[in-house]
Amino acid sequence: MANRTHADLTSHDTFAAGFPYETFQRMRDENPCEWVEETDGGHGFWAITRYDDIKEMNRKPEVFSSAQGIRLEEQSTEEFEARKTFQETDPPIHTRQRMMLHRAFSRKMIAKYEDLVRSLANDVVTSAIVNLELDVVKEIARKLPMRMLGRVLGTPDEDGEWLVDKGDELIANSDPEFTSHVVDQVDTDEYRFMPFRSPAGKDIYDYAKQQMVQRLHTKMDDILGLLLEPNKDGETLSELEFKNFFALAVAAGNDTTRYTLAFSMYHLANNQALFNDLKGSDDDDPLWDSAVEEFIRFASPTLHFRRTAVQDYELHGKTIKTGDKVVFWFSSGNFDERQFDQPQEIDIRRSPNQHMAFGQGGPHACLGMWLARLEVKVTLQELLKRVDSMTQIEPEEFLRSNFIRGIKHLKLRITTAA
């Protein structure tokens, strides 16, 4: 059996076996700023695992820069410039691009979509539970987010399945179930200028270009159209910025919500008291808001983001040198006992619950956080209205990735409400 207290965080296989709680517990307790060697030829990195350290350092973009990459992968300048999104920039450049995008994803704007999300969730859940034994990730969690994102962005409904497949190829580029170009198993150098070093990146770029041209010729009342309009200073997104934003939206906007839903349904199927609490709650019960935050904390679908030190920094007796890679393990922070009481337990009444699943505390807080919250809440509400019981009947399967944490298959037996 693999040593789960000293698991290899650079290995995708580590996370395919489940989240290495024991390793992160040891690191938080004994070495919260630990140097990790990389076995694939990388230069190594500092692993930051305590909540307070991550929160403090994430607020210092002037020290820990995103503008040299946010994943463990080391890229040439040419590769980085070709693939970077606004995530891979620092203020003030990041601030400018973020403000152009924020107007489309603000809490006020997303609130307008609740009826649409509920309608889509109703359709997805009703179709899924025709089968009393089903993989709820495939039939529910995978279907709703891209349908909703497509409506928000303005892409045709009939393109949704294709976009989901391409998004999987991008962000799950380490799992052979989702791509033929597994990033650590085959030579992907041919695609080094494409998002996630994936051939799907070219397909997404081509599709985004078509969407861009269509809106430049015909005004369309959707988010993609809004993004192409000049801001108050007359600035517009470049073609490459638009294409990279679209690739990011398709990959991250679909998968992170999917895997939060997957973990939520896992807990509902394995915790009868939790199931009863939420099934007995009205849609406007405040319990739903705290429950969603707890599901998101526990799911922690984005395991980490990398930064690069642009000046020396002292932490816990260690010196992080200029140029070193520094990795914020947000997932570890969300299970830090110094911040959360009994963090490995689901407590849907947990308060406060200042989790860092959305990267709070810095300039890179998740742009789609309000849409994700709405989708998770409404989908679970519509599901619980229609089922009287949920029971797991096969072991769950985890995504092979040290970047995205997810249950990729979850087989349940359900009984439907009368």
N, C-alpha and C positions, 0 to 999 in steps of 0.2 A: 504493500500500500504506500502511495506517495506520502512524503513527509509534509503534512499540511501546516506545520508551524514554520517551515522554511521553504514554502512553495516558490517556484520560479515565476515571478511576476512578468517576465518578458515572454513567457510561453503562452500561446493561445490555448494549448491543451490543458493548462492549469485551470482555466475558467470553464472549459467544457465539462470538467468534473464537478463544477459547482464553485461558489464563491469561497475563497480561502480565508474564512473568518479568523482562523487560528493564526495565520501568518500576520494579518493586519493587527490583531490583538497584541502579538509579541512585539511588532514594530512600534506600535503606539506606546507600549509600556517600557520597552527597553532601548529602542533606537529610533525615535520619531523623525530623525533626519538621517536616513540610512543610504549609503552609497550602494547602488545596484549595478553590477557588471552585466553587460548585454552579450549574449552568446552568438548573435548574428553579425558581429563585426561592428556594432554600434559603439559609441564612445562611453556608454554608461550614463547613469543619471542619479540625482538625489531624489529619494522617495519621501514625500512629506505626507504624513498619515494622521496627524492630530487635527481635530476640528479647529481649534483656536489658531494654530499655525497657518493652516490653509486659508482661513478667513483673513488673517492679517496680511499674508503675503499676496493673496489675490487682489488686494487693494493697492498694490504697489506696481503698477505697470511700468513705472519709470525704472524699476529694479529688475522685475521679472517680465520680460517682453514676450508677446505673442508673435512678433513680427519675424520670427525665425522658425515657425512651425508650432503646431499645437498637438501633434502626435509624436510618438517615439521615433518614427522614421526620420532619418537625416537626409536632407535634400540639398541638391546644388542650388545656387542662386537662380539659375534658369528654370529649374523644376518648380521651385517655390513661387516665383513670380507668375508662372503659367497657371498655377493651381490655387493660388491664395484666394480666400474669401475675406469678407470683412472680419471674420473671426481671427484671421492671422494678421491683424493690424493693431497698432496701439493708438491711443489718443495722441494728437487730435484727428488723425485720419480716420480712426475707428469711429470717433464721435460723429463725424460728418456723414459717413456711410450709414451708421446706425440710425441716425435721425431720419434719413431718407426712407429707411425700412420700417422704423418704429410706428409711423403713422398708420401703417396697414395692420399692425399686430397689437395695438394698444388694448388695454382692458376694455375701454369704452367701445372700440370697434368690434372686438371679439364678442362682446355681450349681445350684439345684434344678431349673431349667428345661432343663438340657443335653439330657436324653433327649427332651424335647418338641421342642426346636429341631432336633435331629438327625432326628427323625421327619418334621417339616415340611419340612426341607431335602431329605430323601430323596424325598419326594413331589414337590416342586417341580422338582428336578433331573431325576428320572426322567421326568416328563411333558415337560420342555423338550427333552431331548436325543433324543426321538423324531425331531425334525427335525435333520438334520445341518448345515443352514444356518439360523441363527436370530439374532435380536436378543436378546442375553443380558440386556440391561437390562430389556427388556419381559417376557421369559419367565422370568427368574430373579431378578434384583436387585430388580425392582419387586414381585414377588409375595411373597417370603418375609417381609420385615420387617413388613408390615401383618398378615399371618396370625399371626405370632408376637405382635405387639403386641396384637392382638385377643384372643388367648388369655390374655395376661398381664392385660390390663385387664378382660376378662370380657365382651366384646361378641360377638354371634353370628358364626360363620364366614361365614354367607351375607351379612353386611353388609360384609365385608372389601373387596370391589371398590369399593363405593360410598364407603367411607371413604378408600380410596386416591385415588379421583378428587377427592373434596372436599379432601383434604390437598394434592394437587397444585394445585388452584385457589387454595389459601391461600398456600403458601410459594413457589409458582412463579407468583405473580400478575404477573410481568413478562414471561412467555413466552406468546405467543399460541397455542402448541400446547396449553396447559393451561387457559387461561381466556379467556372472551369479554370480560372486564373487565380488560384489560391496564393496569396501574396508571399507566404514563406515557404512555398513548396514548388513553385515554377518560376521561370524567368519572366518578370513583368517589366523589364527595362524598356521594351518597345512602347509601353504606355506611361512612361515616367512623367510626361507632361499633361496627363489626364487626371481628373479627380480620383483619388484613392488608388492610383496606379492601375486602373481597371479599364478594359476595353469598353465597358458600359459607359465610361465617362464620355467617350466620343459620341455615342448614341444620344446621351443626355444633352451634350453640347449642341448637337445638330437639331434636336427637338426644341431646345430653348431658343435657338436662333430663329426657327420657324415661328415660334410664338412671339418673339420680339418683332420680327418683320410684319407679322399680321397686325400687331397693335400700332406699329408706326404708320401703317397705311389706313387703319380703321380704328377709331376711338372705341375702346371697350371698357365698360364699367366694372373692372375687376382689379385685383391687387397687382397683377403683372402690368396692367395698363397704368395703374397709379405709380408703380415704381419707375416707369419710363418718363414720367412727367418731371420737369425741372423743379428743384426745391426753391425756397424763397430767395436764394442767392443766384438762381439761374443754373445751378449745377445739375448734371444728369449722370446716371450710371453709364459707364462705358460698356461696350458689348461684352468684354471679358468679365467685368464685374457682374453684369446681368446673368451671364451663363453660369458663373461660379455660384451666385446666389441661388439660382434655380437648382443646380446640382445639390447644394447644401440642403435646400428645402425638401427635395424629394427624398434624400437619404435620411437626414436627421429628423425631419418633420414627421416622417412615417414611422420609423423604427422605434424611437424612444417612447412614443405614446403606445405603440403596439406592445412593447415589453412591459410597460407599467400596467397596462390592462391584463397582460398574462399573469404577472405576479399577483394582481388584485384577485383574479379569479382563482388562482391557486389557493390563496388564503381563505377565500369564501368557501371553497370546496373542502378545506381541511380544518375549519374552525366553525363549529355549529353555532356557538354563541355569537360570533361575529356575523354570520349569515343571518341569524334571527334579528339581531340589533338593526341591521341595515334594511332588511326586508320589511321590518315593522315601522320604518321611518318614511314620512312624507317627503316629496321632492324638495320642499322648501325648509326641511329640518336642518338647522345648523350643523347637526352631526355629520351630514354629508360633506361639508366643507373640511372639517377636521379629519374625516376618514380619508378623503382624497389626498390631503397632505401627507398622511401617514403611509398610504399606499405608495406614494411617489418617493418618500424618504426610503422606504424599505426596498423598493425596486432599484433605486439609484442606477438608472439605465446607462448613463455615461460614467464609466468607471474612473476616468482620469482626463485631465488635460495637461499638456506639457507647456512649460515656459523656458526661456533661456535667460540666464543671469547676465545683465549688462554692466554690473559692478559687483564687487565682492560683498558678501553678506554673511554675518555670523548668526548661527542658530544652534542651540543646544551644544555649544562647545565645538562645533564644526565650522569650517570656513568654506562657503560656497563660492567658487572662483568665477570671475568673469568668463563667460563662454560656456559654463556648465549647463547641461540640461537639468531642469528641475520639474518634477512631476507631482502635481497636486492630485492625490487620490481622494476625490470627493466622496467616493463610495466608502472609504475607510472613515472619513470624517462623519458620515451619517450613522456610523455604528460606534462612535466614540463615547464610552461611558462617562467621560468628563462632561459631556454635553447632554446626553440622553440617558434617562433612567431605563435600565433593561432594554437596550436598543435592539436586541434580537427578538423581542416580543412585539407583536402588533398591538398597538393601543390607539384605537380610533378616536379617543378623547384626549390624546396627548396635547398638552398645552403648557408652555409654548412649544412650537415645533418649527424652529428656524433651521430646517434642513438645508443642505447645499446641493441638492440634486439639480437645481437650475443654475448653479455657479454663482449664487448670490454673494454680495459683498464686494464685487468689482465691476469694472466696465463691461464685462462680457456676460452678464446675466442673460439667460436664455430668452431669445426674442419671442419664441412661441409658447412661453409658459402659460399664458392665459388660455390659449387654444387647447393646450394639453390638459389643463385642469378641467375645462368644460367638457372635453371629449370623454375623459375618464369618468367623471361624475354622471353624465347623462347616459353613457353606455351601460354602466353598472345599474343605474336606476331602471332602465328599460329591461335589462336582463332579469333583475329580481322581481319585477312585476309579473314576469311570465313563467318563472320556475318556482317550484316548491322545495326542491332539493338539488344539491350538486355534490357528486362524489367522485374523487379521483380514482381511476381504474387501471392506470398504467403509470410507471415512473416518468417524471418529467424529463425532458431533454434540454440541455443548455446550449446556447450559442457558443461556437468556438471562436472566442475573441477576448483579448485583454483590453479592449477599448469600449465595447458595448456589452453590457450585462443583460442577458435575456433568456427567458424560457421560450424555446422555439417550437416545442410540441407539448401539449397538455391534454391528455385524453380524459374526459369526464363522462359520467353517466348522470343524466338529469331526469327529474320528473317535472312535468309542466303543470302550471296552475290551472285550476278548473275554469 
